[in-house]
Amino acid sequence: MAGFVGEIGTTSLIIGWGFVFSLILMFAMYETVGRTLVRESAFAQGEFDRSGDRLFGRGVVLVPAVMLVPLLIWFSYLAFKTVLIFPPGLMASAADLNLHAIAPALVLLVSAGFVGSARRVMASEIRFWAGRPFVRLSLALGKDPHAELRRLIVARSFSEIWSATLPWFFGELIVVEALFNAPGLGTSLWEAARRLDHTEAAKGLLVIFAIFFFTNEVNRRLSRWVGVRLESYG
């Protein structure tokens, strides 16, 4: 039972880091690129598509985890002498698990398409909000509209991207955990399938589905809450 609880904890840790880094990415993208695009598109709606492509790029780049993880492990060891593979369970402390969960989380964001989708979705949100009257008025009066826009654009973009990429995120989770030797539900499910242990495999699948539906419900409620808050902006 203790091992199963530890597997849930490791998987939850990787997913948690994924959410943290995705939120950091959205804020960083707005602060570094979004501010410029807001000003460029506020009074030049017809020119947005060109400027948006220039600043954010085009399309979504997907790199499967099964290709990305071996390259990342190899490069990390050669360049920094850092081993990204999880240590054996008996040797792993809580700090070790926490640090080793960072690389799988970053790989999941890339392989699930979150990073690529972030550019496109944020550009679309900026195109919409930069043309709203309160933004144009603030810019015309020399005021800074970004304090308000940052919350609007990041919240909407974050929720929309997770709605689209969450199934891919969980789909890649099993592969990523197995490749990094992470003692989580994905690795346990992989090993149970190899042993033809249907009971353990079914238990792992049920827990992963439960985590997925819980995460999806949280995101759905967040999206609804954001929608209600945005009604006041017209």
C-alpha positions in Angstrom: 0.0 0.0 0.0 2.9 2.4 0.9 4.4 1.7 -2.5 1.2 2.5 -4.3 0.8 5.8 -2.4 4.4 6.7 -3.3 3.6 6.0 -7.0 0.6 8.4 -6.8 2.8 11.0 -5.1 5.5 10.8 -7.8 3.0 11.1 -10.6 1.2 14.0 -8.8 4.6 15.7 -8.3 5.3 15.5 -12.1 1.9 16.8 -13.0 2.1 19.5 -10.4 5.5 20.7 -11.8 3.9 20.7 -15.2 1.2 23.1 -14.1 3.6 25.3 -12.3 5.9 25.6 -15.4 3.0 26.1 -17.8 1.8 29.1 -15.7 5.3 30.5 -15.6 5.6 30.1 -19.3 2.3 32.0 -19.9 3.3 35.0 -17.8 6.9 35.0 -19.2 5.5 34.9 -22.8 3.1 37.8 -22.1 5.8 39.9 -20.4 8.4 39.4 -23.1 6.3 39.3 -26.3 2.7 40.0 -25.5 3.2 43.6 -24.3 4.8 44.5 -27.7 2.0 42.8 -29.6 -0.7 44.5 -27.6 0.5 47.9 -28.6 1.1 46.9 -32.2 -2.3 45.4 -32.7 -4.5 47.8 -30.7 -4.7 50.4 -33.5 -3.7 48.2 -36.4 -6.1 45.3 -36.4 -5.5 44.6 -40.1 -1.8 44.2 -39.5 -2.2 41.8 -36.6 -1.8 38.5 -38.5 1.5 39.6 -39.9 2.9 41.0 -36.6 1.5 38.0 -34.7 3.3 35.5 -36.9 6.5 37.5 -36.6 6.5 37.6 -32.8 4.9 34.3 -32.0 5.8 32.1 -34.9 3.4 29.8 -36.8 1.9 26.4 -36.1 2.5 24.0 -33.3 5.7 22.0 -33.0 5.2 18.5 -31.5 8.2 16.4 -30.4 7.2 12.9 -29.2 8.6 12.1 -25.7 10.1 8.8 -27.0 12.4 10.9 -29.2 13.0 13.9 -26.8 13.8 12.0 -23.6 16.8 10.0 -24.8 18.3 13.1 -26.4 17.7 15.1 -23.2 19.3 12.4 -21.0 22.3 12.0 -23.3 22.9 15.8 -23.6 22.5 16.5 -19.9 25.0 13.8 -19.0 27.6 14.9 -21.6 27.3 18.6 -21.1 26.7 18.8 -17.3 27.5 15.3 -16.0 23.9 15.3 -14.6 21.9 12.1 -14.6 18.2 12.8 -15.2 17.1 9.2 -14.7 15.4 8.7 -11.3 17.5 7.0 -8.7 16.3 3.6 -7.4 13.4 3.8 -5.0 15.3 2.8 -1.9 17.9 5.5 -2.5 15.6 8.3 -3.4 14.8 11.0 -0.8 11.9 13.4 -1.1 14.3 16.1 -2.3 15.7 13.8 -5.0 12.2 12.9 -6.2 11.2 16.6 -6.3 14.3 17.6 -8.3 14.1 14.7 -10.7 10.4 15.4 -11.4 11.3 18.7 -13.1 12.7 17.2 -16.3 9.7 14.9 -17.0 7.3 17.8 -16.4 9.1 20.0 -18.9 9.2 17.1 -21.5 5.5 16.6 -21.0 4.7 20.2 -21.7 6.7 20.0 -25.0 5.5 16.6 -26.2 1.8 17.3 -25.3 1.9 20.5 -27.5 1.5 23.0 -24.7 4.5 25.0 -25.5 3.7 25.2 -29.2 0.0 25.9 -28.6 0.8 28.7 -26.1 2.1 31.0 -28.8 -0.9 30.6 -31.1 -3.6 30.8 -28.4 -2.0 33.8 -26.7 -1.7 35.6 -30.0 -5.4 35.0 -30.6 -6.4 36.3 -27.2 -4.2 39.4 -27.7 -5.9 40.1 -31.0 -9.3 40.0 -29.4 -8.5 42.0 -26.2 -6.2 44.6 -27.8 -9.1 45.9 -29.8 -11.4 46.4 -26.9 -12.4 50.0 -26.2 -10.9 50.1 -22.6 -7.5 49.0 -24.0 -7.5 51.6 -26.8 -8.6 54.3 -24.4 -5.8 53.4 -21.9 -3.2 53.5 -24.6 -4.6 56.8 -26.1 -4.4 58.4 -22.6 -0.9 57.1 -22.1 -1.9 54.7 -19.4 -0.7 51.2 -18.9 -3.4 48.6 -19.7 -1.2 45.6 -19.0 -2.1 45.1 -15.4 -5.6 44.2 -16.4 -4.8 42.6 -19.7 -2.2 40.3 -18.1 -4.8 38.6 -15.9 -7.4 38.4 -18.8 -5.1 37.0 -21.4 -3.0 34.6 -19.2 -6.1 33.2 -17.5 -8.0 32.6 -20.7 -5.0 31.2 -22.6 -4.0 28.9 -19.8 -7.4 27.4 -19.5 -7.9 27.0 -23.2 -4.5 25.4 -23.8 -5.0 22.9 -21.0 -8.4 22.0 -22.3 -6.8 21.1 -25.7 -3.6 19.4 -24.5 -4.6 17.6 -21.3 -5.4 14.3 -23.0 -2.1 14.4 -24.8 -0.3 15.3 -21.5 -1.7 12.2 -19.7 -1.2 10.1 -22.8 2.5 10.9 -22.8 2.7 10.5 -19.0 3.2 6.7 -19.1 5.9 6.9 -21.7 7.8 9.7 -19.9 7.7 8.0 -16.5 9.0 4.8 -18.0 11.8 6.4 -19.9 12.9 8.4 -16.8 12.5 5.4 -14.5 10.2 7.5 -12.4 8.6 5.4 -9.6 5.1 6.6 -10.5 1.8 5.2 -11.8 3.0 5.2 -15.4 6.0 3.1 -14.7 4.0 0.8 -12.5 1.4 0.4 -15.2 4.1 -0.3 -17.8 5.7 -3.0 -15.6 2.3 -4.6 -14.7 1.5 -4.9 -18.4 4.8 -6.6 -19.1 4.1 -9.1 -16.2 0.5 -9.6 -17.5 -0.6 -8.5 -14.0 -4.1 -7.5 -15.0 -5.1 -6.5 -11.4 -2.2 -4.1 -10.9 -2.7 -2.7 -14.4 -6.4 -2.1 -13.9 -5.7 -0.4 -10.5 -3.1 1.9 -12.1 -5.4 2.8 -15.0 -8.3 3.6 -12.6 -6.1 6.0 -10.6 -4.7 7.7 -13.7 -8.2 8.1 -15.0 -9.3 9.5 -11.7 -6.4 12.0 -11.7 -7.2 13.0 -15.3 -10.9 13.6 -14.6 -10.2 15.5 -11.5 -7.7 17.7 -13.3 -10.0 18.2 -16.2 -12.9 19.2 -13.8 -10.6 21.7 -12.1 -9.7 23.2 -15.5 -13.4 23.2 -16.6 -14.4 25.1 -13.4 -11.6 27.6 -13.9 -12.7 28.2 -17.4 -16.3 28.8 -16.3 -15.1 31.2 -13.5 -12.9 33.1 -16.0 -15.9 33.4 -18.4 -18.1 34.8 -15.7 -15.5 37.4 -14.7 -15.0 38.4 -18.3 -18.7 39.2 -18.9 -18.2 42.6 -17.3 -15.8 43.6 -20.0 -18.3 43.2 -22.8 
